[in-house]
Amino acid sequence: MHRDVVRAGVFCATGAVAVVLVTVALSKADWFTKYKAYTVVFSVSDGVGGLNRGSEVRVGGLKRGHVLEVATITEPETGRVVEIDVHIALDPSIALFSEPRVIRIAPLIGTAAWLDFRGLGEGTTPLAAGSRITASPGSGVLGAILGPEAAAQTSGAIGDFGTFAAWLASLPRDYKEHVYPALLNAEAVTVKLRDGIDLWTPRIDAGLASAASAAQNLDGGITEARTIMSQSAPKIDATLDNAAAGTADLREIMSRVRSEGLDSMLRLLARAEQGVESFSSAITDLHDVLVQAMPGLRSTLEDVRTSAGQLKLMSHEIRRSPWKLLYRPTTDEVAHENLYGAARSFAVAADDLRDAGETLREVLNREGTRFDSDSEFRAMIEKKVMDSVERYRKAERAMSDILQGASPAGEASGTR
């Protein structure tokens, strides 16, 4: 009993496996092949009739893939279908490039359709998996019978024939509306022309007679003009001679004006140019002097203000104690006065150095470009700064010598 159950189970499992294998063989599906996925985009007007999940995807007529899904794309606002996306799986050995050509082909009998790649694209860079491919318009039954290219040419020929037929249909209407009225107008004009010849003939004869009379008058006028010219020829020759002499005199006057007046004008312009250059140079020098002297002038004004204050204090001191003018200083006081003089010289040199620094700062702020490009101007500013630095060094040495000298022995009594 147990052995029969085992045999029955083995038989059922073997039958199930056989059924699966037969199904796979009949469906011709490549279950163990890896595919690359793409999306083929169709317009609503072309449609995807006959394409379903599992429909074949061919390359040059050979099956190389299948349809995974057919989906419609709608606008979120209106719900209108704008395109149809057919997701396909293609054999990875097939390389697609830019703008491949794929069409939908429907058979003459039946409803199943398939996709066929008639071109793999242009360029050298392969198309990435998952890319969107725009489908080429199909040709319906003509495409299935003649092929897409011949069907497109046939459709174009049919359209051209329809256009030609419409033009042929419009010929009778154009003849009645445009050609026939034009013929009637031409006939009416011909009748009027024939009737008016009798009226125009006398006028034409009179016009010809007037033309002949005018020609005779013109001949007489020409003869009279010749006579007048022959009589006036000596006067005309004399007038031309006078005009030639006047032209020669005018030419000589113009030559003199060009040679003498133009030279004087050029000399005047040269002097004016020299004057402008001199004035420009003087303005530049004045500007340089002002730039250099501006800090010194400020310092001088401050010194004058300080000196005025000191003179005012000195005058008050003299009025209060005039006897101090006859006072004789002691040795310590003389040493102190020397130290005071050295300190004053050092302070003056320091002020001078500060003025030089202010001058250099003013020049760099206002004339930085000129300081870099004008070597003479730069040398002048450098000389002013270096002179101030040298005076400062001398004053510093003098003050240092006084400070390092022997101090006075003691304060001596002075005589008043």
Beta strands, then each sheet from edge to edge (+ up, - down):
strand 1: 36-42
strand 2: 56-59
strand 3: 62-74
strand 4: 81-90
strand 5: 101-105
strand 6: 114-119
strand 7: 132-134
sheet 1: 5+ 6- 2- 3+ 4- 1+ 7+
end
